[in-house]
Amino acid sequence: MGAQLAPLTCTWGAVHNFAKGGADTESFRDEGLWAALLADAGPGDAVLIQFGHNDQKKQHLAARTGYAANLRAMVGEVLALGAAPVLCTSVERRHFLASPSSDVLEETLEDYPDVVRELGRELAVPVVDLNTWTRRLYLRLGREGSRELFCHFAPGEHAHWPGGLADNTHFSRQGAALVAAEVARQLGGLGYGEPEPTEPSGDKELRTTAGRG
């Protein structure tokens, strides 16, 4: 998503993407990525913070314990720089109920999105609620229509996945472009400018996004 956000915000200033696929709130700090981000940020900068998918895999990073504590610390450190933290809820996975005729979408992220919303209220920082927005998007498009937003390849369609791929977590280029456009729209509402209209590409290309897996 970070790669898709830059063209939408080019009239506002530079987008510095520190995203790393597979990162969680702990590994992002342990690997020095958070320190690098803080060294690059300063007054007037907006720092978008989105984790959850990978924290969910570690018991000590449960939503209301380790995860919440790590996000709270990140927000405090960004504020100390005079920069503006913006929390983002995790995008929903595309997990519809097993019945082919069902368009009921599972809630796969447990309490993680709620914790982000609660922290936003507690710490008085803005929240870009991508969990709610992506859920509505998938439901509007339906089971089949939402497939194009993700990395789905038939056998032989992509050299990296000769046997095919059905990935309902990572966005295709088209899906990433739509989510990035929504982020840009909401940032515009927070006073960070107006994105230029962009038509999302239809190319199905894997784009891993920081903090998600």
DAGICOR-V512481 format. One record per pair of residues at least 12 apart in sequence whose ideal C-beta (glycine too) atoms are under 10 Angstrom apart, sorted by the first residue. I is the first residue (numbers start at 1). J is the second residue. D is the distance in whole Angstrom. If there is no record, write none. Layout:
BEGIN
i->I j->J d->D
i->I j->J d->D
END
This chain:
BEGIN
i->1 j->17 d->9
i->1 j->19 d->8
i->1 j->48 d->10
i->1 j->50 d->9
i->1 j->88 d->10
i->1 j->91 d->8
i->1 j->130 d->9
i->1 j->171 d->7
i->1 j->175 d->9
i->1 j->176 d->5
i->1 j->177 d->9
i->1 j->178 d->10
i->1 j->179 d->5
i->1 j->180 d->5
i->1 j->181 d->10
i->1 j->182 d->10
i->1 j->183 d->7
i->1 j->207 d->7
i->1 j->208 d->10
i->1 j->209 d->5
i->1 j->210 d->8
i->1 j->212 d->9
i->2 j->15 d->7
i->2 j->16 d->9
i->2 j->17 d->4
i->2 j->18 d->8
i->2 j->19 d->5
i->2 j->48 d->9
i->2 j->50 d->10
i->2 j->176 d->9
i->2 j->180 d->8
i->2 j->183 d->10
i->2 j->207 d->9
i->2 j->208 d->10
i->2 j->209 d->7
i->2 j->210 d->7
i->3 j->15 d->9
i->3 j->17 d->7
i->3 j->19 d->9
i->3 j->173 d->9
i->3 j->176 d->7
i->3 j->177 d->10
i->3 j->180 d->8
i->3 j->207 d->6
i->3 j->208 d->10
i->3 j->209 d->9
i->4 j->171 d->9
i->4 j->173 d->7
i->4 j->174 d->10
i->4 j->175 d->9
i->4 j->176 d->5
i->4 j->177 d->5
i->4 j->178 d->9
i->4 j->179 d->8
i->4 j->180 d->4
i->4 j->181 d->8
i->4 j->183 d->9
i->4 j->184 d->9
i->4 j->198 d->9
i->4 j->200 d->8
i->4 j->201 d->9
i->4 j->207 d->7
i->4 j->209 d->9
i->5 j->17 d->8
i->5 j->48 d->9
i->5 j->176 d->9
i->5 j->177 d->9
i->5 j->179 d->9
i->5 j->180 d->4
i->5 j->181 d->9
i->5 j->183 d->6
i->5 j->184 d->6
i->5 j->187 d->9
i->5 j->195 d->9
i->6 j->180 d->9
i->6 j->184 d->10
i->7 j->177 d->9
i->7 j->180 d->9
i->7 j->184 d->9
i->7 j->195 d->9
i->7 j->196 d->8
i->7 j->198 d->6
i->8 j->177 d->9
i->8 j->180 d->6
i->8 j->181 d->6
i->8 j->182 d->10
i->8 j->183 d->8
i->8 j->184 d->4
i->8 j->185 d->9
i->8 j->187 d->9
i->8 j->188 d->10
i->8 j->193 d->10
i->8 j->194 d->10
i->8 j->195 d->4
i->8 j->196 d->7
i->8 j->197 d->9
i->8 j->198 d->6
i->9 j->46 d->10
i->9 j->180 d->9
i->9 j->183 d->9
i->9 j->184 d->6
i->9 j->187 d->7
i->9 j->188 d->9
i->9 j->192 d->8
i->9 j->193 d->7
i->9 j->194 d->10
i->9 j->195 d->6
i->9 j->196 d->9
i->10 j->193 d->10
i->10 j->195 d->9
i->10 j->196 d->8
i->11 j->193 d->6
i->11 j->194 d->8
i->11 j->195 d->8
i->11 j->196 d->6
i->12 j->46 d->9
i->12 j->184 d->9
i->12 j->187 d->8
i->12 j->188 d->9
i->12 j->192 d->6
i->12 j->193 d->4
i->12 j->194 d->8
i->12 j->195 d->8
i->13 j->44 d->9
i->13 j->45 d->8
i->13 j->46 d->9
i->13 j->192 d->9
i->13 j->193 d->8
i->14 j->45 d->10
i->15 j->46 d->10
i->15 j->48 d->9
i->15 j->180 d->10
i->15 j->184 d->10
i->16 j->36 d->10
i->16 j->37 d->8
i->16 j->40 d->6
i->16 j->41 d->8
i->16 j->45 d->9
i->16 j->47 d->9
i->17 j->48 d->10
i->17 j->209 d->10
i->17 j->210 d->8
i->18 j->33 d->6
i->18 j->34 d->8
i->18 j->36 d->6
i->18 j->37 d->5
i->18 j->38 d->10
i->18 j->40 d->8
i->18 j->41 d->10
i->18 j->47 d->9
i->18 j->48 d->10
i->18 j->210 d->7
i->18 j->211 d->10
i->19 j->33 d->9
i->19 j->48 d->10
i->19 j->50 d->9
i->19 j->207 d->10
i->19 j->208 d->8
i->19 j->209 d->6
i->19 j->210 d->2
i->19 j->211 d->7
i->19 j->212 d->9
i->20 j->33 d->6
i->20 j->208 d->8
i->20 j->209 d->9
i->20 j->210 d->5
i->20 j->211 d->8
i->20 j->212 d->10
i->21 j->54 d->9
i->21 j->170 d->8
i->21 j->206 d->10
i->21 j->207 d->9
i->21 j->208 d->3
i->21 j->209 d->7
i->21 j->210 d->7
i->21 j->211 d->8
i->21 j->212 d->7
i->21 j->213 d->6
i->22 j->53 d->9
i->22 j->54 d->6
i->22 j->57 d->10
i->22 j->208 d->8
i->22 j->210 d->9
i->22 j->211 d->9
i->22 j->212 d->8
i->22 j->213 d->5
i->23 j->51 d->7
i->23 j->53 d->10
i->23 j->54 d->6
i->23 j->55 d->9
i->23 j->208 d->10
i->23 j->209 d->10
i->23 j->210 d->6
i->23 j->211 d->5
i->23 j->212 d->8
i->23 j->213 d->8
i->24 j->51 d->6
i->24 j->52 d->8
i->24 j->53 d->8
i->24 j->54 d->4
i->24 j->55 d->4
i->24 j->56 d->8
i->24 j->57 d->8
i->24 j->58 d->7
i->24 j->61 d->6
i->24 j->66 d->9
i->24 j->67 d->8
i->24 j->70 d->8
i->24 j->211 d->7
i->24 j->212 d->9
i->24 j->213 d->8
i->25 j->49 d->9
i->25 j->51 d->5
i->25 j->52 d->9
i->25 j->54 d->9
i->25 j->55 d->6
i->25 j->58 d->10
i->25 j->61 d->6
i->25 j->66 d->7
i->25 j->67 d->6
i->25 j->68 d->9
i->25 j->69 d->9
i->25 j->70 d->4
i->25 j->71 d->6
i->25 j->73 d->9
i->25 j->74 d->7
i->25 j->211 d->8
i->26 j->51 d->9
i->26 j->54 d->9
i->26 j->55 d->8
i->26 j->58 d->7
i->26 j->60 d->8
i->26 j->61 d->6
i->26 j->66 d->7
i->26 j->67 d->9
i->26 j->70 d->6
i->27 j->51 d->10
i->27 j->54 d->8
i->27 j->55 d->9
i->27 j->58 d->9
i->27 j->61 d->10
i->27 j->211 d->9
i->28 j->49 d->10
i->28 j->51 d->7
i->28 j->54 d->9
i->28 j->55 d->10
i->28 j->70 d->9
i->28 j->74 d->9
i->28 j->210 d->8
i->28 j->211 d->7
i->29 j->70 d->7
i->29 j->73 d->9
i->29 j->74 d->8
i->29 j->77 d->10
i->33 j->210 d->8
i->33 j->211 d->10
i->34 j->49 d->10
i->34 j->70 d->10
i->34 j->73 d->9
i->34 j->74 d->7
i->34 j->77 d->8
i->34 j->78 d->10
i->35 j->77 d->10
i->37 j->49 d->9
i->37 j->74 d->9
i->37 j->77 d->9
i->37 j->78 d->9
i->37 j->83 d->10
i->38 j->74 d->9
i->38 j->77 d->6
i->38 j->78 d->8
i->38 j->80 d->9
i->38 j->81 d->7
i->38 j->83 d->9
i->39 j->81 d->10
i->40 j->81 d->10
i->40 j->83 d->10
i->41 j->77 d->9
i->41 j->78 d->7
i->41 j->81 d->5
i->41 j->82 d->9
i->41 j->83 d->5
i->41 j->84 d->9
i->41 j->85 d->10
i->42 j->81 d->6
i->42 j->82 d->7
i->42 j->83 d->6
i->43 j->81 d->7
i->43 j->82 d->4
i->43 j->83 d->6
i->43 j->84 d->9
i->44 j->82 d->8
i->44 j->83 d->7
i->44 j->84 d->8
i->45 j->78 d->9
i->45 j->81 d->8
i->45 j->82 d->9
i->45 j->83 d->4
i->45 j->84 d->7
i->45 j->85 d->10
i->46 j->78 d->9
i->46 j->83 d->7
i->46 j->84 d->5
i->46 j->85 d->8
i->46 j->86 d->5
i->46 j->126 d->9
i->46 j->187 d->7
i->46 j->190 d->8
i->46 j->191 d->9
i->46 j->192 d->6
i->47 j->74 d->8
i->47 j->75 d->9
i->47 j->77 d->9
i->47 j->78 d->5
i->47 j->79 d->10
i->47 j->81 d->8
i->47 j->83 d->5
i->47 j->84 d->7
i->47 j->85 d->5
i->47 j->86 d->7
i->47 j->87 d->10
i->47 j->125 d->10
i->48 j->84 d->10
i->48 j->85 d->8
i->48 j->86 d->5
i->48 j->87 d->8
i->48 j->88 d->6
i->48 j->126 d->10
i->48 j->128 d->7
i->48 j->183 d->7
i->48 j->187 d->8
i->48 j->210 d->9
i->49 j->70 d->10
i->49 j->71 d->7
i->49 j->74 d->6
i->49 j->75 d->7
i->49 j->78 d->8
i->49 j->85 d->6
i->49 j->86 d->7
i->49 j->87 d->5
i->49 j->88 d->7
i->49 j->116 d->9
i->49 j->119 d->10
i->49 j->125 d->9
i->49 j->128 d->10
i->49 j->210 d->10
i->49 j->211 d->8
i->50 j->71 d->10
i->50 j->86 d->9
i->50 j->87 d->8
i->50 j->88 d->4
i->50 j->89 d->7
i->50 j->90 d->6
i->50 j->91 d->8
i->50 j->116 d->8
i->50 j->128 d->8
i->50 j->130 d->7
i->50 j->131 d->10
i->50 j->183 d->9
i->50 j->209 d->8
i->50 j->210 d->7
i->50 j->211 d->6
i->50 j->212 d->8
i->51 j->67 d->7
i->51 j->70 d->8
i->51 j->71 d->7
i->51 j->74 d->9
i->51 j->87 d->10
i->51 j->88 d->9
i->51 j->90 d->7
i->51 j->112 d->8
i->51 j->116 d->9
i->51 j->210 d->8
i->51 j->211 d->4
i->51 j->212 d->8
i->52 j->67 d->7
i->52 j->71 d->9
i->52 j->88 d->9
i->52 j->89 d->7
i->52 j->90 d->3
i->52 j->91 d->9
i->52 j->109 d->6
i->52 j->110 d->9
i->52 j->111 d->10
i->52 j->112 d->4
i->52 j->113 d->7
i->52 j->115 d->9
i->52 j->116 d->7
i->52 j->131 d->8
i->52 j->211 d->7
i->52 j->212 d->7
i->53 j->90 d->6
i->53 j->91 d->8
i->53 j->93 d->8
i->53 j->108 d->9
i->53 j->109 d->7
i->53 j->112 d->8
i->53 j->169 d->7
i->53 j->170 d->10
i->53 j->209 d->9
i->53 j->211 d->7
i->53 j->212 d->4
i->53 j->213 d->5
i->54 j->90 d->10
i->54 j->210 d->10
i->54 j->211 d->6
i->54 j->212 d->7
i->54 j->213 d->5
i->55 j->67 d->5
i->55 j->68 d->10
i->55 j->70 d->8
i->55 j->71 d->9
i->55 j->90 d->9
i->55 j->109 d->10
i->55 j->112 d->7
i->55 j->115 d->10
i->55 j->211 d->8
i->55 j->213 d->10
i->56 j->90 d->9
i->56 j->108 d->8
i->56 j->109 d->7
i->56 j->110 d->7
i->56 j->111 d->10
i->56 j->112 d->6
i->56 j->213 d->9
i->57 j->213 d->8
i->61 j->112 d->10
i->62 j->110 d->9
i->62 j->111 d->8
i->62 j->112 d->9
i->62 j->115 d->9
i->63 j->109 d->9
i->63 j->110 d->6
i->63 j->111 d->4
i->63 j->112 d->5
i->63 j->113 d->9
i->63 j->114 d->7
i->63 j->115 d->5
i->63 j->116 d->9
i->63 j->118 d->10
i->64 j->110 d->10
i->64 j->111 d->6
i->64 j->112 d->9
i->64 j->114 d->9
i->64 j->115 d->6
i->64 j->118 d->9
i->65 j->115 d->10
i->67 j->111 d->9
i->67 j->112 d->7
i->67 j->115 d->6
i->67 j->116 d->9
i->67 j->119 d->10
i->68 j->111 d->9
i->68 j->112 d->9
i->68 j->115 d->5
i->68 j->116 d->9
i->68 j->118 d->8
i->68 j->119 d->7
i->68 j->122 d->10
i->71 j->85 d->9
i->71 j->87 d->7
i->71 j->112 d->10
i->71 j->115 d->8
i->71 j->116 d->7
i->71 j->119 d->6
i->71 j->120 d->10
i->71 j->123 d->9
i->72 j->115 d->10
i->72 j->119 d->6
i->72 j->122 d->8
i->72 j->123 d->7
i->74 j->87 d->9
i->74 j->119 d->10
i->75 j->87 d->7
i->75 j->119 d->7
i->75 j->120 d->9
i->75 j->122 d->10
i->75 j->123 d->5
i->75 j->124 d->10
i->75 j->125 d->6
i->76 j->123 d->8
i->78 j->125 d->9
i->79 j->123 d->8
i->79 j->124 d->10
i->79 j->125 d->8
i->84 j->125 d->8
i->84 j->126 d->8
i->84 j->190 d->8
i->84 j->191 d->9
i->84 j->192 d->9
i->85 j->119 d->10
i->85 j->120 d->9
i->85 j->123 d->8
i->85 j->125 d->5
i->85 j->126 d->8
i->86 j->120 d->9
i->86 j->125 d->7
i->86 j->126 d->5
i->86 j->127 d->8
i->86 j->128 d->6
i->86 j->183 d->9
i->86 j->186 d->9
i->86 j->187 d->7
i->86 j->190 d->7
i->86 j->192 d->9
i->87 j->115 d->10
i->87 j->116 d->5
i->87 j->117 d->8
i->87 j->119 d->6
i->87 j->120 d->5
i->87 j->123 d->8
i->87 j->125 d->6
i->87 j->126 d->7
i->87 j->127 d->5
i->87 j->128 d->7
i->87 j->129 d->9
i->88 j->113 d->10
i->88 j->116 d->7
i->88 j->120 d->10
i->88 j->126 d->10
i->88 j->127 d->7
i->88 j->128 d->4
i->88 j->129 d->8
i->88 j->130 d->5
i->88 j->131 d->9
i->88 j->179 d->10
i->88 j->183 d->7
i->88 j->186 d->9
i->88 j->211 d->9
i->89 j->109 d->8
i->89 j->112 d->8
i->89 j->113 d->4
i->89 j->114 d->9
i->89 j->115 d->9
i->89 j->116 d->5
i->89 j->117 d->7
i->89 j->120 d->9
i->89 j->127 d->7
i->89 j->128 d->7
i->89 j->129 d->5
i->89 j->130 d->5
i->89 j->131 d->4
i->89 j->132 d->7
i->89 j->133 d->9
i->89 j->134 d->9
i->90 j->108 d->9
i->90 j->109 d->5
i->90 j->112 d->6
i->90 j->113 d->6
i->90 j->116 d->8
i->90 j->130 d->7
i->90 j->131 d->6
i->90 j->134 d->9
i->90 j->209 d->10
i->90 j->211 d->8
i->90 j->212 d->7
i->91 j->109 d->9
i->91 j->113 d->10
i->91 j->130 d->5
i->91 j->131 d->7
i->91 j->133 d->8
i->91 j->134 d->5
i->91 j->135 d->9
i->91 j->137 d->9
i->91 j->138 d->10
i->91 j->149 d->10
i->91 j->169 d->9
i->91 j->170 d->10
i->91 j->171 d->8
i->91 j->175 d->9
i->91 j->176 d->10
i->91 j->179 d->6
i->91 j->182 d->10
i->91 j->209 d->8
i->91 j->212 d->7
i->92 j->105 d->7
i->92 j->106 d->9
i->92 j->107 d->8
i->92 j->108 d->7
i->92 j->109 d->7
i->92 j->113 d->8
i->92 j->130 d->8
i->92 j->131 d->6
i->92 j->132 d->9
i->92 j->133 d->9
i->92 j->134 d->5
i->92 j->135 d->5
i->92 j->136 d->9
i->92 j->137 d->9
i->92 j->138 d->7
i->92 j->139 d->10
i->92 j->168 d->10
i->92 j->169 d->10
i->93 j->105 d->9
i->93 j->106 d->8
i->93 j->107 d->10
i->93 j->108 d->5
i->93 j->109 d->8
i->93 j->134 d->9
i->93 j->138 d->9
i->93 j->150 d->9
i->93 j->167 d->10
i->93 j->168 d->6
i->93 j->169 d->5
i->93 j->170 d->10
i->93 j->212 d->9
i->94 j->106 d->9
i->94 j->108 d->9
i->94 j->134 d->9
i->94 j->135 d->10
i->94 j->137 d->10
i->94 j->138 d->6
i->94 j->141 d->10
i->94 j->143 d->9
i->94 j->146 d->6
i->94 j->147 d->8
i->94 j->149 d->7
i->94 j->150 d->6
i->94 j->152 d->10
i->94 j->166 d->10
i->94 j->167 d->9
i->94 j->168 d->4
i->94 j->169 d->8
i->94 j->171 d->9
i->94 j->175 d->9
i->95 j->107 d->9
i->95 j->108 d->5
i->95 j->138 d->9
i->95 j->168 d->6
i->95 j->169 d->9
i->96 j->138 d->8
i->96 j->139 d->9
i->96 j->142 d->9
i->96 j->143 d->5
i->96 j->144 d->10
i->96 j->146 d->8
i->96 j->168 d->9
i->97 j->143 d->9
i->99 j->143 d->10
i->100 j->143 d->8
i->100 j->144 d->10
i->101 j->143 d->9
i->102 j->143 d->8
i->103 j->138 d->9
i->103 j->139 d->7
i->103 j->141 d->10
i->103 j->142 d->5
i->103 j->143 d->6
i->103 j->144 d->9
i->103 j->145 d->10
i->103 j->146 d->10
i->104 j->139 d->9
i->104 j->143 d->10
i->105 j->134 d->10
i->105 j->135 d->6
i->105 j->136 d->10
i->105 j->138 d->6
i->105 j->139 d->6
i->105 j->142 d->10
i->105 j->143 d->9
i->105 j->146 d->9
i->106 j->135 d->10
i->107 j->131 d->9
i->107 j->135 d->8
i->108 j->131 d->10
i->108 j->168 d->9
i->108 j->169 d->9
i->109 j->131 d->6
i->109 j->135 d->10
i->112 j->131 d->8
i->113 j->127 d->9
i->113 j->129 d->7
i->113 j->130 d->9
i->113 j->131 d->4
i->113 j->132 d->8
i->113 j->135 d->9
i->114 j->131 d->9
i->116 j->128 d->9
i->116 j->129 d->8
i->116 j->130 d->10
i->116 j->131 d->8
i->117 j->129 d->7
i->117 j->131 d->9
i->117 j->132 d->9
i->126 j->186 d->8
i->126 j->187 d->9
i->126 j->189 d->9
i->126 j->190 d->6
i->126 j->191 d->10
i->127 j->186 d->9
i->128 j->182 d->8
i->128 j->183 d->6
i->128 j->185 d->9
i->128 j->186 d->5
i->128 j->187 d->7
i->128 j->189 d->9
i->128 j->190 d->9
i->129 j->182 d->10
i->129 j->186 d->8
i->130 j->179 d->7
i->130 j->182 d->7
i->130 j->183 d->7
i->130 j->186 d->9
i->133 j->178 d->10
i->133 j->179 d->8
i->133 j->182 d->6
i->133 j->183 d->9
i->133 j->185 d->10
i->133 j->186 d->9
i->134 j->146 d->9
i->134 j->149 d->9
i->134 j->171 d->10
i->134 j->175 d->9
i->134 j->178 d->9
i->134 j->179 d->7
i->134 j->182 d->9
i->137 j->149 d->8
i->137 j->175 d->9
i->137 j->178 d->7
i->137 j->179 d->8
i->137 j->182 d->8
i->138 j->150 d->10
i->138 j->168 d->10
i->138 j->175 d->10
i->146 j->168 d->9
i->146 j->175 d->9
i->147 j->166 d->9
i->147 j->168 d->8
i->147 j->172 d->9
i->147 j->175 d->10
i->148 j->172 d->7
i->148 j->174 d->6
i->148 j->175 d->7
i->148 j->202 d->8
i->148 j->204 d->7
i->149 j->168 d->9
i->149 j->171 d->6
i->149 j->172 d->6
i->149 j->173 d->10
i->149 j->174 d->6
i->149 j->175 d->3
i->149 j->176 d->9
i->149 j->177 d->10
i->149 j->178 d->7
i->149 j->179 d->8
i->149 j->200 d->10
i->149 j->204 d->10
i->150 j->165 d->9
i->150 j->166 d->8
i->150 j->167 d->6
i->150 j->168 d->5
i->150 j->169 d->7
i->150 j->170 d->7
i->150 j->171 d->6
i->150 j->172 d->6
i->150 j->174 d->9
i->150 j->175 d->6
i->150 j->176 d->10
i->150 j->204 d->9
i->150 j->206 d->10
i->151 j->165 d->6
i->151 j->166 d->8
i->151 j->167 d->4
i->151 j->168 d->9
i->151 j->169 d->9
i->151 j->170 d->5
i->151 j->171 d->7
i->151 j->172 d->5
i->151 j->173 d->9
i->151 j->175 d->8
i->151 j->204 d->7
i->151 j->205 d->8
i->151 j->206 d->5
i->151 j->207 d->9
i->151 j->208 d->10
i->152 j->164 d->8
i->152 j->165 d->7
i->152 j->166 d->5
i->152 j->167 d->7
i->152 j->168 d->8
i->152 j->172 d->8
i->152 j->204 d->7
i->153 j->165 d->5
i->153 j->166 d->8
i->153 j->167 d->9
i->153 j->172 d->10
i->153 j->204 d->7
i->153 j->206 d->9
i->154 j->166 d->10
i->157 j->204 d->8
i->158 j->204 d->8
i->158 j->205 d->9
i->158 j->206 d->9
i->160 j->206 d->8
i->161 j->206 d->9
i->165 j->204 d->10
i->165 j->206 d->8
i->167 j->206 d->8
i->169 j->208 d->10
i->169 j->209 d->10
i->169 j->212 d->7
i->169 j->213 d->7
i->170 j->206 d->6
i->170 j->207 d->7
i->170 j->208 d->6
i->170 j->209 d->7
i->170 j->212 d->8
i->170 j->213 d->8
i->171 j->204 d->10
i->171 j->205 d->9
i->171 j->206 d->8
i->171 j->207 d->6
i->171 j->208 d->9
i->171 j->209 d->7
i->171 j->212 d->9
i->172 j->200 d->10
i->172 j->201 d->9
i->172 j->202 d->9
i->172 j->203 d->7
i->172 j->204 d->4
i->172 j->205 d->6
i->172 j->206 d->7
i->172 j->207 d->8
i->173 j->200 d->8
i->173 j->201 d->5
i->173 j->202 d->8
i->173 j->203 d->5
i->173 j->204 d->7
i->173 j->205 d->4
i->173 j->206 d->8
i->173 j->207 d->6
i->174 j->200 d->5
i->174 j->201 d->6
i->174 j->202 d->5
i->174 j->203 d->7
i->174 j->204 d->7
i->174 j->205 d->9
i->175 j->200 d->8
i->175 j->204 d->9
i->175 j->207 d->8
i->176 j->200 d->8
i->176 j->201 d->9
i->176 j->205 d->9
i->176 j->206 d->9
i->176 j->207 d->5
i->176 j->208 d->10
i->176 j->209 d->7
i->177 j->198 d->7
i->177 j->199 d->8
i->177 j->200 d->3
i->177 j->201 d->6
i->177 j->202 d->9
i->177 j->203 d->10
i->177 j->207 d->9
i->178 j->200 d->5
i->179 j->200 d->10
i->179 j->209 d->9
i->180 j->195 d->9
i->180 j->198 d->9
i->180 j->200 d->9
i->180 j->207 d->10
i->180 j->209 d->10
i->181 j->195 d->7
i->181 j->197 d->9
i->181 j->198 d->6
i->181 j->199 d->10
i->181 j->200 d->7
i->182 j->195 d->10
i->183 j->195 d->9
i->184 j->196 d->9
i->184 j->198 d->9
END
